């Protein structure tokens, strides 16, 4: 099962503190993913991953737009 949930607006050093109702959701989940951008219009995003049976990971995504000639 994959559940999508919003984050709170107040920033935090720990990205997983940004998940609303953190105690209940993270306590029941095997893995959690937080996709974030500094600004809504940025071409770069970071995906933070944590889970019970895996190492914490941080992946960086960069959107490159190519225009055809």
Backbone as a printed PyTorch tensor [residue, N CA C, xyz], in Angstrom:
tensor([[[  0.8500,  -1.1620,   0.0000],
         [  0.0000,   0.0000,   0.0000],
         [  0.8990,   1.2290,   0.0000]],

        [[  0.5500,   2.1860,  -0.7940],
         [  1.2980,   3.4420,  -0.8910],
         [  0.3340,   4.5750,  -0.5700]],

        [[  0.6540,   5.3700,   0.4480],
         [ -0.2130,   6.4650,   0.8770],
         [  0.5030,   7.7890,   0.6460]],

        [[ -0.1740,   8.7390,   0.0460],
         [  0.3800,  10.0740,  -0.1800],
         [ -0.2370,  11.0100,   0.8440]],

        [[  0.6180,  11.7920,   1.5120],
         [  0.1520,  12.6960,   2.5600],
         [  0.8890,  14.0160,   2.4150]],

        [[  0.2800,  15.0890,   2.8370],
         [  0.9140,  16.4050,   2.7430],
         [  1.8720,  16.6280,   3.9100]],

        [[  2.7600,  17.6080,   3.7410],
         [  3.6570,  17.9980,   4.8250],
         [  3.1590,  19.3050,   5.4190]],

        [[  3.6510,  19.6000,   6.6000],
         [  3.2750,  20.8690,   7.2250],
         [  4.1150,  21.9960,   6.6070]],

        [[  3.7160,  23.2180,   6.8090],
         [  4.4240,  24.3500,   6.2230],
         [  5.6010,  24.8200,   7.0630]],

        [[  5.5820,  24.5590,   8.3660],
         [  6.6680,  24.9970,   9.2310],
         [  7.9180,  24.1510,   8.9600]],

        [[  9.0500,  24.7800,   8.6080],
         [ 10.2590,  24.0120,   8.2990],
         [ 10.8400,  23.2980,   9.5150]],

        [[ 11.6580,  22.2950,   9.2300],
         [ 12.3300,  21.5260,  10.2760],
         [ 13.6440,  21.0100,   9.7270]],

        [[ 14.6320,  20.8210,  10.5880],
         [ 15.9110,  20.2580,  10.1460],
         [ 15.7330,  18.8100,   9.7070]],

        [[ 14.8750,  18.0920,  10.3730],
         [ 14.5860,  16.6970,  10.0220],
         [ 13.3690,  16.6860,   9.1030]],

        [[ 13.5740,  16.2900,   7.8490],
         [ 12.4870,  16.3050,   6.8630],
         [ 11.2880,  15.4800,   7.3160]],

        [[ 11.5160,  14.4280,   8.0960],
         [ 10.4220,  13.5520,   8.4940],
         [  9.5830,  14.1350,   9.6190]],

        [[ 10.0820,  15.1990,  10.2710],
         [  9.2540,  15.9530,  11.2160],
         [  8.2200,  16.7940,  10.4670]],

        [[  8.4290,  16.9570,   9.1610],
         [  7.5180,  17.7630,   8.3420],
         [  6.2330,  17.0050,   8.0040]],

        [[  6.2310,  15.6950,   8.1820],
         [  5.0220,  14.9180,   7.8910],
         [  3.9970,  15.2040,   8.9840]],

        [[  2.8310,  15.6490,   8.5760],
         [  1.7710,  15.9410,   9.5510],
         [  1.3740,  14.6670,  10.2860]],

        [[  1.0660,  14.8050,  11.5600],
         [  0.7090,  13.6470,  12.3910],
         [  1.8180,  12.6020,  12.3920]],

        [[  3.0600,  13.0680,  12.5110],
         [  4.2410,  12.2100,  12.3810],
         [  4.2000,  10.9700,  13.2610]],

        [[  3.8240,  11.0950,  14.5070],
         [  3.8770,   9.9420,  15.4160],
         [  3.0260,   8.7860,  14.9240]],

        [[  1.8330,   9.0460,  14.4830],
         [  0.9500,   7.9830,  14.0260],
         [  1.3500,   7.4290,  12.6740]],

        [[  1.6540,   8.2950,  11.7170],
         [  1.9740,   7.8350,  10.3610],
         [  3.3130,   7.1270,  10.2950]],

        [[  4.3510,   7.7300,  10.8320],
         [  5.6730,   7.1040,  10.7530],
         [  5.7720,   5.8630,  11.6350]],

        [[  5.0070,   5.8200,  12.6950],
         [  5.0300,   4.6440,  13.5590],
         [  4.4410,   3.4110,  12.8870]],

        [[  3.5280,   3.6080,  11.9660],
         [  2.8680,   2.4920,  11.2890],
         [  3.4960,   2.1570,   9.9440]],

        [[  4.2840,   3.0670,   9.3880],
         [  4.8350,   2.8750,   8.0400],
         [  6.1510,   2.0930,   8.0630]],

        [[  6.3560,   1.2510,   7.0550],
         [  7.6400,   0.5620,   6.8940],
         [  8.6790,   1.4760,   6.2570]],

        [[  8.2230,   2.3780,   5.4000],
         [  9.1100,   3.3360,   4.7450],
         [  8.3970,   4.6680,   4.6310]],

        [[  9.1880,   5.7420,   4.5830],
         [  8.6260,   7.0750,   4.3730],
         [  9.4890,   7.8130,   3.3600]],

        [[  8.8330,   8.5490,   2.4760],
         [  9.4930,   9.3240,   1.4410],
         [  9.0260,  10.7680,   1.5710]],

        [[  9.9630,  11.7220,   1.5070],
         [  9.6000,  13.1370,   1.5100],
         [ 10.2720,  13.7800,   0.3010]],

        [[  9.4630,  14.2660,  -0.6250],
         [  9.9560,  14.9570,  -1.8160],
         [  9.8170,  16.4490,  -1.5620]],

        [[ 10.9290,  17.1930,  -1.6840],
         [ 10.8790,  18.6160,  -1.3710],
         [ 11.6950,  19.4300,  -2.3620]],

        [[ 11.2810,  20.6940,  -2.4940],
         [ 11.9780,  21.6720,  -3.3090],
         [ 12.1120,  22.9380,  -2.4920]],

        [[ 13.1940,  23.7060,  -2.7230],
         [ 13.3420,  24.9730,  -2.0010],
         [ 12.2610,  25.9530,  -2.4240]],

        [[ 12.0590,  26.0610,  -3.7300],
         [ 11.0070,  26.9190,  -4.2720],
         [ 10.1410,  26.0830,  -5.1990]],

        [[  8.8810,  26.4120,  -5.2710],
         [  7.9370,  25.6350,  -6.0780],
         [  8.3410,  25.5520,  -7.5420]],

        [[  8.9970,  26.5940,  -8.0670],
         [  9.3450,  26.6350,  -9.4830],
         [ 10.7490,  26.1220,  -9.7830]],

        [[ 11.4770,  25.6450,  -8.7910],
         [ 12.8420,  25.1350,  -9.0140],
         [ 12.8360,  23.8980,  -9.8990]],

        [[ 13.9460,  23.6950, -10.5830],
         [ 14.1330,  22.4920, -11.4000],
         [ 14.8050,  21.3690, -10.6180]],

        [[ 15.1490,  21.6130,  -9.3610],
         [ 15.8030,  20.6040,  -8.5270],
         [ 14.8990,  20.2120,  -7.3670]],

        [[ 14.9050,  18.9160,  -7.0620],
         [ 14.1200,  18.4020,  -5.9350],
         [ 14.9400,  17.3490,  -5.2010]],

        [[ 14.6410,  17.1460,  -3.9380],
         [ 15.3280,  16.1530,  -3.1200],
         [ 14.3050,  15.1610,  -2.5800]],

        [[ 14.6340,  13.8740,  -2.6930],
         [ 13.7890,  12.8160,  -2.1510],
         [ 14.5280,  12.1790,  -0.9830]],

        [[ 14.0090,  12.3600,   0.2260],
         [ 14.5730,  11.7380,   1.4250],
         [ 13.7810,  10.4770,   1.7140]],

        [[ 14.5010,   9.3820,   2.0030],
         [ 13.8640,   8.0780,   2.2290],
         [ 14.3720,   7.5120,   3.5500]],

        [[ 13.4760,   6.9890,   4.3560],
         [ 13.8590,   6.2890,   5.5710],
         [ 12.9540,   5.0750,   5.7170]],

        [[ 13.4340,   4.0750,   6.4310],
         [ 12.6170,   2.8820,   6.6030],
         [ 13.2050,   1.9490,   7.6350]],

        [[ 12.4410,   0.9320,   7.9720],
         [ 12.8580,  -0.0200,   8.9980],
         [ 13.9960,  -0.9220,   8.5450]],

        [[ 13.9310,  -1.3930,   7.3040],
         [ 14.8990,  -2.3790,   6.8310],
         [ 15.8320,  -1.8350,   5.7640]],

        [[ 16.1120,  -0.5560,   5.7980],
         [ 16.9950,   0.0310,   4.7990],
         [ 17.7340,   1.2140,   5.3890]],

        [[ 18.8310,   1.5780,   4.7360],
         [ 19.5820,   2.7540,   5.1480],
         [ 18.8240,   4.0070,   4.7230]],

        [[ 18.9920,   5.0770,   5.4810],
         [ 18.4190,   6.3480,   5.0640],
         [ 19.1160,   6.7880,   3.7850]],

        [[ 18.3430,   7.3600,   2.8890],
         [ 18.8830,   7.7880,   1.6010],
         [ 18.3860,   9.1850,   1.2620]],

        [[ 19.1850,   9.8900,   0.4600],
         [ 18.7830,  11.1880,  -0.0870],
         [ 19.1450,  11.1830,  -1.5680]],

        [[ 18.1350,  11.3790,  -2.4070],
         [ 18.3290,  11.4020,  -3.8500],
         [ 18.0170,  12.8010,  -4.3630]],

        [[ 18.8420,  13.2800,  -5.2760],
         [ 18.6310,  14.6050,  -5.8590],
         [ 18.1840,  14.4310,  -7.3030]],

        [[ 17.1100,  15.1200,  -7.6760],
         [ 16.5810,  15.0810,  -9.0200],
         [ 16.7190,  16.4610,  -9.6580]],

        [[ 17.1470,  16.4800, -10.9110],
         [ 17.2710,  17.7340, -11.6610],
         [ 16.4920,  17.5840, -12.9580]],

        [[ 15.5450,  18.4890, -13.1760],
         [ 14.7590,  18.4970, -14.4030],
         [ 15.4930,  19.3380, -15.4340]],

        [[ 15.8370,  18.6940, -16.5390],
         [ 16.4820,  19.4170, -17.6520],
         [ 15.5010,  19.4440, -18.8130]],

        [[ 15.2400,  20.6200, -19.2980],
         [ 14.3090,  20.7880, -20.4010],
         [ 15.1190,  20.9810, -21.6720]],

        [[ 14.8620,  20.1170, -22.6340],
         [ 15.5330,  20.1990, -23.9250],
         [ 14.5270,  20.6670, -24.9600]],

        [[ 14.9380,  21.6330, -25.7490],
         [ 14.0670,  22.1560, -26.7950],
         [ 14.5350,  21.5940, -28.1370]],

        [[ 13.6100,  21.0940, -28.9230],
         [ 13.9650,  20.5860, -30.2440],
         [ 14.1510,  21.7450, -31.2120]],

        [[ 15.0230,  21.5360, -32.1610],
         [ 15.3300,  22.6060, -33.1380],
         [ 14.3420,  22.6300, -34.2600]]])
